[in-house]
Amino acid sequence: MIDLSVAMVIPVLNEEKLLQQHIVKFKALEKDCYIMFCDGGSDDETCALLQNHDLNYCLSPSGRALQMNAGAAACKKTIKSDILLFNHVDTIISSNDIELIKRTMRDSSIVGGRFDVRLSGEGFAFRVIEFMINFRSRLTGISTGDQCQFVCSSVFGEMGGFPELALMEDVAFSKRLKRYGNIACLKNKVVTSSRRWEKHGVVKTVCLMWKLRFLYWLGKSPEKLAKMYRNAR
C-alpha cells in the first residue's frame, strides 16, 4: 500500500486568540502531517505563540493567496510531501480526516478535493447555510478555503499555486484544478467557525457572500471585491 505524506499550510494574521484555543489540537496533528503556518505580518502575539509551542512558521506579505503559496514553498524546502492541504486556523480537522485524504489520493485519477463543512454555531440557520455550501460545492466541484482544500503536490506545482488574487483565490483555484483530473468531494465534515455570521448577522453575511460571488462571476476585479468585503466587515 502506498504511504502518502501530507503537508498542511495555514495562513494566519493576528490570530492570537484563536491559536490559544486550538494550538493543542494542531500540535496533536503533527504526528499525522507536517504543519506550516504562514504569518502575513501579525502585530499581536501570533508568531510568539507559534514559536513558544515549537510550531513551524514562515513569513509572507499579507493576503491569503500569497501566504498559502509562501507556506507551500516553505514546506517544499523542508520536506517532500505528496499532498498539500490548505486549512484555516478556525477550521478543525482530525487525524481521521487526514487519513481519509491519504486513502483518497491513492487513486491516481484524483488530483485533489475538499470536505463537507459544518458551522460551529448552533441553530437552524447555520444548518441551512452549511447544507447550501455543501450542496453547491458538490454540484459544481468548486470549493472554498473553509472546506480544507487539498491537492497533489506535483499538480499544485504545475498550476503555479494559488492565483494571487485579493479575494476569491480559493474559488479560482478549485475551478482550475478541475482541468487536471477528478475532484474528491468528501462527505466527512470539518468544523469551521461561524464567527463572521455571528458577528455581522446571518442574513447580512449570506447576502454579502452571494453578492460577492455574483459580481465575481460577472467579472468584477477581486481587488474591488476585497475592498467591498473589508468595508462590510
Secondary structure, 3 states (H helix, E strand, C coil): CCCCCEEEEEEECCCHHHHHHHHHHHHHHCCCCEEEEEECCCCCCHHHHHHHCCCCEEECCCCHHHHHHHHHHHHHHHCCCCEEEECCCCEECCHHHHHHHHHHCCCCCEEEEEEEEEECCCCHHHHHHHHHHHHHHHHHCCCCHHHCEEEEHHHHHHHCCCCCCCCCHHHHHHHHHCCCCEEEEEEEEEEECCHHHHHHCHHHHHHHHHHHHHHHHHCCCHHHHHHHHHHHC
